[in-house]
Amino acid sequence: MAAAKIVLITGATAGIGRATALHLARLGHRVFATGRKIDALAELEKEAGDLSLESLSLDVTDAASIAAAVTEVHERTDGYGVDMLVNNAGFGYAAPMELISGEDLRGQFATNVFGLVEVTQAFLPQMRARGAGKVVNVSSIAGRIALPMQGIYCATKHAVEALTDALRVEVSSFGIHVSLVEPGPIRTNFESTVTSTVNKYQALDAAYAPSMAAYGEVAARSYKNAPGPACIAKTVARILRKRRPGARYVSPRMNILGIWIMGLLPTRLKDWVARKLLKLTPAHMLPSGK
């Protein structure tokens, strides 16, 4: 195995982040598992046992919390910093764009986009000074396509894709490698967050109620047979050990076919399929309030 590395993972209290933290620690790397839920971090440390996994409080939407985490990592690593930053913190809401609240809209971007940028800005200087480092941004196949009822979430992931592509070129001469991981449906608590917002916005306006119900059914089917987060953890581990990692990693790889097919289909056909699947047709839609 390659030499042990120091890795910091955001959003490590559950799902992909948690699985990745444990997997990398089991491979012998030193992991800083971060998140907002202190109790969940304590449980993670307990499960890790004697592994080199340390929890650290970090709210990616809070500048003071980010600064405190950088200081703590600096002290714990004797000024070295991290070899790899995994920007995993994120979540998804399902809502028609017409109805989504300003709070939910800003919350999506605050965590999925602004937090990712600010955490990266905080840890890049030490990598640049060393002339080495890796940044992994966890995006989604939703960063390549737009899904009705998840337009805002998709917009955040499209933003992550663009930011990552730009950053990869900006820092390459400093010896820093930047990669995207694009998961398809993964069995995590992500589904429960989506389901809760489906119920919320389904009740908000009858005009979209049939479509929101249909979206909930489609989402449930897609997550029912989805793989667990271990496949993403293994992808991140592969990036960590590669000397020159690639720009994009779709995981599981079978989703590459779906992205390829979506890219070939005419827009009219894709729109027609989406309207039929999600009951966004005149036969199903009702005037607001009816």
C-alpha positions in Angstrom: 0.0 0.0 0.0 1.1 3.6 -0.7 2.2 5.7 2.2 -0.5 6.8 4.7 -2.0 10.1 3.9 -3.9 12.7 5.9 -7.5 13.2 4.6 -10.3 15.6 5.7 -13.8 14.7 4.8 -16.8 17.1 5.1 -20.3 15.7 5.9 -18.9 12.6 7.5 -21.7 12.0 10.0 -23.7 9.7 7.6 -23.9 8.2 4.2 -21.1 8.6 1.7 -18.9 10.7 4.0 -19.2 8.3 6.9 -18.5 5.2 4.7 -15.5 7.0 3.1 -14.0 8.0 6.4 -14.2 4.5 7.8 -12.9 2.9 4.5 -9.8 5.2 4.3 -9.1 4.7 8.0 -9.2 1.0 7.5 -6.7 1.4 4.7 -4.3 3.0 7.1 -4.8 6.6 6.3 -5.2 9.3 8.9 -8.7 10.7 8.6 -10.3 13.9 9.9 -14.1 13.1 9.8 -16.0 16.4 10.1 -19.6 17.4 10.4 -22.1 19.4 12.4 -23.7 16.5 14.5 -21.4 16.0 17.5 -23.2 12.9 18.7 -22.9 11.3 15.2 -19.2 12.1 15.1 -18.7 10.5 18.5 -20.5 7.3 17.3 -18.2 7.3 14.3 -15.1 7.5 16.4 -16.4 4.7 18.6 -17.0 2.5 15.6 -13.5 3.3 14.2 -12.0 2.0 17.4 -8.2 2.0 17.2 -8.2 3.2 13.6 -6.6 6.6 12.8 -9.8 8.5 12.6 -10.4 11.8 14.4 -13.6 13.7 14.5 -13.8 17.4 14.1 -16.8 19.8 14.3 -17.2 21.6 11.0 -20.2 23.5 9.6 -19.4 24.3 6.0 -21.9 27.2 6.0 -20.2 29.0 9.0 -16.9 30.9 8.3 -15.9 30.8 11.9 -16.4 27.1 12.1 -14.2 26.6 8.9 -11.5 28.8 10.3 -11.5 26.9 13.6 -11.3 23.6 11.8 -8.3 24.8 9.8 -6.5 25.9 13.0 -7.3 22.6 14.7 -6.0 20.5 11.7 -2.9 22.8 11.6 -2.2 22.1 15.3 -2.9 18.4 15.1 -0.6 17.8 12.1 2.2 20.1 13.3 1.5 22.6 10.6 1.4 20.1 7.7 -2.3 20.3 6.8 -4.0 17.6 4.7 -3.0 15.6 1.7 -6.5 15.3 0.4 -9.7 17.3 1.0 -13.0 15.5 0.2 -15.8 18.0 -0.2 -18.7 15.7 0.5 -21.2 17.8 2.6 -24.4 18.2 0.7 -28.1 17.4 0.5 -31.0 17.5 -1.9 -34.5 18.9 -1.9 -37.3 18.0 -4.3 -39.6 20.9 -5.2 -41.0 22.6 -8.2 -39.0 25.8 -8.9 -42.2 27.9 -8.7 -42.8 26.8 -5.1 -39.4 26.3 -3.5 -39.0 28.7 -0.5 -36.2 31.2 -0.4 -34.9 29.5 2.7 -34.7 26.1 1.0 -33.2 27.7 -2.1 -30.5 29.5 -0.2 -29.8 26.5 2.0 -29.1 24.3 -0.9 -26.6 26.7 -2.4 -25.1 27.5 1.0 -24.1 23.9 1.7 -23.6 22.4 -1.7 -21.8 25.3 -3.4 -20.7 28.2 -1.2 -19.6 25.9 1.6 -17.6 23.7 -0.8 -15.8 26.8 -2.2 -15.0 28.3 1.2 -13.7 25.1 2.7 -11.5 24.6 -0.3 -10.2 28.1 -0.1 -9.3 27.5 3.5 -7.2 24.3 2.9 -5.6 25.1 -0.4 -2.8 27.4 0.8 -1.0 24.7 2.7 -1.2 22.4 -0.3 0.1 25.1 -2.6 2.9 25.9 -0.2 3.9 22.2 -0.2 3.5 21.8 -3.9 1.2 18.8 -3.5 -2.3 17.9 -2.6 -5.7 16.5 -3.9 -9.2 17.9 -3.8 -12.1 15.6 -4.4 -15.5 17.2 -4.9 -18.5 14.9 -4.6 -21.0 16.0 -7.2 -23.7 13.8 -8.8 -24.8 12.5 -12.2 -27.4 15.3 -11.6 -24.4 17.6 -12.3 -24.6 16.5 -16.0 -28.4 16.4 -16.4 -31.4 18.4 -15.2 -34.3 16.6 -13.5 -37.8 18.1 -13.1 -38.7 18.6 -9.4 -35.0 18.7 -8.5 -34.0 21.7 -10.6 -32.4 23.6 -7.7 -30.4 20.6 -6.5 -29.3 19.9 -10.0 -28.3 23.6 -10.3 -26.0 23.2 -7.3 -24.3 20.2 -8.8 -23.9 21.8 -12.2 -22.2 24.6 -10.3 -19.9 22.1 -8.5 -19.0 20.7 -11.9 -18.1 24.1 -13.3 -16.1 25.2 -10.2 -14.2 21.9 -10.2 -13.3 22.2 -13.9 -12.0 25.7 -13.4 -10.1 24.9 -10.2 -8.5 21.8 -11.7 -6.7 24.1 -14.3 -6.0 26.9 -11.8 -4.0 24.8 -9.3 -2.5 22.1 -11.5 0.9 24.0 -11.8 1.1 24.0 -8.0 1.1 20.2 -7.9 -2.6 20.0 -6.8 -4.9 17.5 -8.4 -8.7 18.1 -8.5 -11.2 15.4 -9.3 -15.0 15.0 -9.4 -16.9 12.0 -8.1 -20.3 11.7 -9.7 -22.5 9.2 -7.8 -25.7 7.9 -9.2 -28.5 6.9 -6.8 -26.9 5.6 -3.6 -28.7 4.2 -0.5 -28.1 6.8 2.2 -30.2 9.2 4.2 -30.3 11.4 1.1 -33.5 9.7 0.1 -35.2 10.5 3.4 -34.4 14.2 2.9 -35.9 14.1 -0.6 -39.0 12.3 0.6 -39.6 14.8 3.4 -39.5 17.7 0.9 -41.8 15.8 -1.5 -44.4 15.6 1.2 -43.9 19.3 2.1 -44.3 20.7 -1.4 -46.9 18.2 -2.4 -49.2 19.6 0.3 -48.4 23.2 -0.6 -50.1 23.5 -4.0 -52.6 21.1 -5.6 -51.4 22.0 -9.0 -48.2 20.1 -8.5 -49.5 17.4 -6.1 -49.8 14.6 -8.7 -46.3 15.4 -10.1 -44.7 15.4 -6.7 -46.4 12.1 -5.8 -45.1 10.6 -9.1 -41.6 12.0 -8.4 -41.7 10.3 -4.9 -42.6 7.0 -6.5 -39.9 7.2 -9.1 -37.3 8.2 -6.5 -38.3 5.3 -4.2 -37.9 2.8 -7.1 -34.5 4.2 -8.0 -33.1 4.0 -4.5 -34.7 0.6 -3.7 -32.1 -1.3 -5.7 -29.3 1.3 -5.5 -25.9 0.3 -4.1 -24.6 1.4 -0.8 -22.1 4.2 -0.2 -19.1 1.7 -0.1 -18.7 2.0 -3.9 -18.1 5.8 -3.6 -15.7 5.2 -0.7 -13.7 2.8 -2.9 -13.6 5.4 -5.7 -12.2 8.1 -3.4 -9.6 5.6 -2.2 -8.6 4.9 -5.8 -8.2 8.7 -6.4 -6.0 9.0 -3.2 -3.6 6.3 -4.3 -3.3 7.5 -7.9 -0.3 9.7 -8.8 -2.3 11.5 -11.4 -6.0 11.0 -10.8 -8.6 11.6 -13.5 -10.9 14.6 -13.8 -14.2 12.6 -13.4 -15.2 9.4 -11.8 -18.8 8.2 -12.3 -19.7 5.7 -9.6 -21.1 3.1 -10.0 -19.6 3.0 -13.5 -22.9 1.6 -15.0 -24.3 5.1 -14.8 -22.0 6.2 -17.6 -24.3 4.5 -20.1 -27.3 6.5 -18.8 -25.4 9.8 -19.1 -24.3 8.9 -22.6 -27.8 8.0 -23.7 -29.2 11.2 -22.2 -26.7 13.2 -24.2 -27.7 11.6 -27.5 -31.5 11.9 -27.1 -33.2 15.0 -28.6 -34.4 17.5 -26.1 -38.0 17.2 -27.2 -37.9 13.4 -26.5 -36.3 13.8 -23.1 -38.9 16.4 -22.1 -41.8 14.2 -23.4 -40.5 11.3 -21.3 -40.1 13.4 -18.2 -43.6 14.9 -18.5 -45.2 11.4 -18.9 -43.1 9.9 -16.1 -43.8 12.7 -13.6 -47.4 13.4 -14.7 -46.5 16.9 -15.9 -49.2 16.8 -18.5 -52.4 18.8 -18.9 -54.4 15.6 -18.0 -52.8 15.6 -14.6 -52.1 19.2 -13.8 -54.7 21.3 -12.0 -55.0 25.0 -11.7 -53.5 26.3 -8.5 -55.8 25.9 -5.5 -58.2 23.4 -7.3 
